Amino acid sequence: MSEKITLPPLSYTGWGAMEHLPAELKRFNARHILIVTDPFLHQIGLTNHVIAPLEELGMTYEVYTEVVPEPPLAVGEKLVAFTRDNNFDAVIGIGGGSALDLSKLAGVLSQHEGLVADYLNLTGSRQVTHKGLPTILIPTTSGTGSEVTNISVLALETTKDVVAHDALIADVAIVDPELTMSLPPKVTAATGADALTHAIEAYVSKFASPVSDALALQAIRLISSSIRTAVHQGDNKEARTKMSYGSYLAGLAFFNAGVAGVHGLAYPLGGQFHLAHGESNAVLLPYVMGYIRSSCEERMKDIYEAMGFSPSGMSQTEASKACVRELKRLVEDINIPLTLQEFSIPKEAIQSLTDDAILQTRILARSPLKLELEDIFTIYAAAYEGKVVEKGEK
């Protein structure tokens, strides 16, 4: 059986990768550039890494900072309209996943007719048909993997939806760990947990392949061995570098194999309660993986080993259960709450969360264990109580 493997056209990775930006801008013959970022990054001067080479090259630019975490559809609509009205010939996104996702929308949908809403996966009536403006994506977190995927995520009233098409794949990704050095501990933890979730879900996905497996396992190794240090010693260059590579590899892994139950259940947490995406994934990770454990025991054993533990002398069942325990411990070690209660999510919200999560059919279809309405409710309840429950347990 063959698999389709999709990779971005060009990536620069590693310390100092930003030095390649001027040459790429010249290659696109770009003259008037849209820079999409969030206001805080612009305020602290991180966008100067982009602005300085633009000015040296004599290019004009606009810095667009109306970016918010978990961006609502209205934010995407406003940016696409702004891009259409200003005749840009290239887009640079610099920041976390929100800035990068919005940059993709700006680059592609500004060159299409209609609203962003028309292109949403669950409810849209239009299809993306062609590439947009040349786009360069520069992550400043080690988490979302957005720089190498074809998806842009938007928050709706109570859940999330995506615009997804290969036209959204960036022309260039520049992944420079130096840009992550100023990331605060809380954001380092949330985005790092997001990247780890990408790798784990890609590895157990029904659509995993030998290629995505290799990417996912190496991402798990890199992230598991460095995330605690990156959170608690943010100036540690080695930890930041490992996290940067780990996030990049995890992005490539889940772009090809997909994510599943954790993400499917995380989207409503963001939609209904505006919980940061990385925290939504982190708080759900041990409970989803614990619930589906019996459907992917061997792969959970592999994950346990990739996290740096020896399964020697353990059965697959024992190793997979140990993996779930270690995932829970890791979330705790990076100071992310372990229960929905600790995020002030009321118990009575479990039903509405379940009702929204079951609609994420595109994502849930990749789970090695089919998740029905009752399963999803049980997982949310487990995450509320802080007790891992397996399928079939009473």
N, C-alpha and C positions, 0 to 999 in steps of 0.2 A: 504494500500500500504506500503510495507516495504522499508527501506532505508539501504544502506550500510554505516556503520560508521567505519572509519579507524583512529586509534590512534597510535602514535609511541610506540615502545616496552617499553621504560623506559625514564622518565624525572626526573631530579632534579631541583627544582625551589626555588627561594628565596635567601635571603642574606646568603652568605657563602656556596652556593651550590657546589662551586669548591672543597670543601673538599672531595667530593665523587670520584674525578677523579682517584686517585691511586688504589682504590679498583676495579674500572671498568677495568682499564688496566690489573690488575692481573687476573681478571675473563676471559679476552680474551687471557691470556698467551702471550701477545704481548711483543716482544723484540726489534724490529726495527721499529720505528714509523716515519711516514710522518706527519709533522706539516705544514698546509697550512694557510697562513695569508698574510696580506698586509705589505709592507715595513715600513709604518709609525708606525703601532702597534708594530712591532718588534723593531723599533728604540726607541720608548718611553718605552720599557720594559714590555709591557702588556703580551707578550708571555712568560715572566718568570713565570706566573701563571701556565703554562703548563710545561715548561722546568724544573723547580725546582723539581717537583715530579718525572719526568722521570729520572733525574739524581740520585735522592735519591733511586730509584728502580733499578738503574744500567742498564737502558735501553739505547740503542743507538737511535739517531734520526737525521733527516734532517729537517731544516726549509726552506720551499719553499715560497719565497716572491714575485714571479712574478705574483702578483694579482693586477688587476686594476678594477676600478669601471665599471659597465656595461661591463663585460668581453667579448671580441670578441671570435668568434669560434676558432681562431688560438691560443688563450691563453689556452683554454680548451684542444685543441689537444696536445699542448706542455706539459701540466701537465700530461695528461694521459700517454703519451709516457715516461716521466720521471719516473712515478710511476711503469710502467711495467719494466723499465730497472734496478730498484734498489731493488727489492725483499722486499718491505715493508710488514709487517703483520698487520698493523692497520693504520688508518688515523684519525688525529685530525684536525678539522677545527676550527679556532678561528678568529672572526672578524665580519664584516657585511655580508650582503647577498651574495656579490660576492665571498668572501672566502668560505662561507658555500656551496654555489652552486657548486663551483669548487671542493670542497672536496668530494661531492657526486659523481661527475663524476670520480674523481681519484679512489675512492674506488670501484666503480662498473665497469666502462668501462675498467679499467686496467686488469680486469679479463675476458674481452670479446675480441673478435677479431674485427678488422676493425677500422675505424676512428670514432671520435665523430660525424662527419657529417652524418655518416650512420644511426645514431639513432635519428636524429631530427624529431620532430613531423610532421612538414609540408612537408618535402622533403626526409626524411630518408627511407632506404629500409631494414634495419635490426631491430630486436626486442631484447630488453633486455630479457634474459631468466633465470637469476639466481642472487643470492646475490653476493656481492663482498667482499672486506676486511671489517672487523669490523670498524665502523665509529662512532666517537664521535664529536658532533657539539656543539660549545660554542659561542653563539652570544655576541658581544660587543656593539650592538645597540639594541634599542627597536623598531623594525620596520618590518623586512622582513618576520619573521615567518619561514624562510627557515629551521630552525632546526627541524621542525615537519612536513615538507611536502615532497612529492616525486618528486619534480620538480627542474630542474636546468635550469636557463635562460641564454641564450647566445645571444650576439648582432651579427646580420648579417650586410650586407652592408647598408641597409636602414630600417631594422626592427629588430625584435627579434624572436627567436624560442626557443623551450624547448626540453629537454630530460625528459620524464615523465614515471615513472614506480615505483611500490611499492618497488622494490629492492633498490631504492634510499633513502628510509626512514632510517634515522640514527638509529643505535642500541641504542645510548644514546644521549639525549639532556641535556645539563647543562646550565640552565638559571639563572645566578647570576647577580642581578642588580648592585652589586659592580663594575663589569667590565664596566659599562656604565657611571660611574661618570665623566670620563675625556672627554666624548663626546662633541665636540664643539656645540654651539647653532645651527648653520646652519644644521649640520648633525642630531642633535636631532630633529629639526623641520621636515626635509625631511623624515627621517625614521619613525618618529611618525605619520606623515600624511599618510605614506604608510600603517602603521598598522591600522589606523582608516579607511582607504579606504577598507582594507581587511574585516574588521568587517561589515562595511556598505553594501558592495557589497554581502557578504555572506548572510546577513539578507534579502536582497531583491531578491536574486538569485531564479530562477525557481526551483532549486534543494535544496532549504533550507528544513530543517527538524526541529522538536522540539529540537533535540540535538544541531544542529548547531545554531539554534536561541538562545538558552541559552548561548552558548559560545560567540556568536556575541554581544548580548546585554550587557553582563557583560564586554566584551572588550571595547565597546563604553563608558560605564559608567566610567571605569577606565581611559581610554585615555583622554576622554573629560574633566575630572576633574583634570588632572595632566599635560597635554602637555604644556600648557602655562607656568606653573611654571618650568617644566623641561627645557624648552628652555631658560627662562630668569633668572632662579636661578639653574644652573646646579649642584650645590652641595647640593641640597635639596634631602635628602635620601628618604623621603616619596614619593615625586613625581617620582623619579627614580624607586622606587620599584613598584609603580602603573603602570608606563609605561612598565616595564619589564613583569609584569603579563598580562597587557593588550595586549601587542604584542604577547605573547605566546598564549593566548586564541584566539586572532584574527587569528593567524596562524592555529590553530586547526579548527576554524570555516570555513575559506575559503578553507582549504584542503578538507573538507567534502562537502561544499556547492558550492564552486567555486567563482571566481570573474567574472566580466562581462564587461560592456561597458567602465568604466573608464580605466581599465587595457588594454582592447583591443585598445583604442585610445592612451594610454600612450606609448605602445611599439614603434610605429613609431617615436614618439618624441625622444625617446632614440636612436633609430636606425639612424635617419636622422640627428639629431642635438646634440646627445650625452648629452641630458638633463638627469640629475640624475633621477632614477626611482621614488623616493619619490616625487621629485618636479613635475615630469610629472603627477603623480596621483593627487597631491594637486591642481595644476592649473586647472585640468579638473574636479575635483570632483563636485563643485557646478553646473557646466554647464551640465554635464551628468545627475546628479540627478535631476536638474531642468527640463531638457528635458523629462525625463521618469517619472516625478512625478505623473502624473495622472494614470499611470499603477500600482502604488504601494502606494497609498495615506495612507492607514491604517498603512502600515509598516513604512512609513516616519514619521507618527505621533508617532509611538513607538520609532523611533530613536531620534526624538525631545525630547521625555520624558527621554530617556536614557542619553541624553546629559545634563540633569539637569534642563530642563524647564518644566513648568506645562502647559499641553494643556487644562486645565479646562476652559470650556466655549467656546472652539474653535471647529469648525467643523473639520472633517478630512482634508478637502481641506485647510482650514486656517492653521492648524497645520503643514501640509506637506510643505506648502509654507514658513512658518516660519522656518522650518527645513533647507530648502535650504539657506535662508538668514543667518542662524547661521553657516552653514558650510562655507559660503563665509567669514563671519566675523572671524571664527577661523583661516582660512588660512591666512588672513590678520594679525591677532594678533601674529602669529608665524613668521612673516616677510618673507613669501613666496609670490612672485609676483602673482597677480590675473589675468594676461592676458598673452597670448602668445607673444604679442608685447613686453612686458617687459623682455621676455627672448630672444629678438632679432630674433624671428622667423618671416620671411617675409610672408606677406599675400598671395603671390603667391604660397607658399608651401602648402596651405590648400588642394589643389587637390591631390598632391602626398602623403600627409599624409593620406587622405581619401582612396586613392587607396591601400595603404599598410594596413590600419586598417581593411578594409573589408575582408582581407585575414585571419584575426584572428577568424576563424569560431568556433574553439573549445571554445574560451572565449565568443564571442558574443552570442552564443547559450544559455547562462544562463541568459541573460538580460530579465527582466519581460516585456519589450517592445522590439519587434523585430526592430533591427536597420539596415535599408537599407542604400545604398550608399548616398542617399540624406540626410538622418537623420545625418549620420556621418559628412558630409560636413557642415551641419547647426550647429552642436555642435562645431566643430573646429572654425567656423566663430564666434560663440558666445563667445568662449574662447579668440579669438583674440580681439574682441571688448570689452569684459568685461561685456556683457549683457546677463543675463539668458533668454533663449528662451524656451518655451514649445512646445511640439509636436502639430502641427496644427496652431501655431501662425504665423502670417505674419510679 
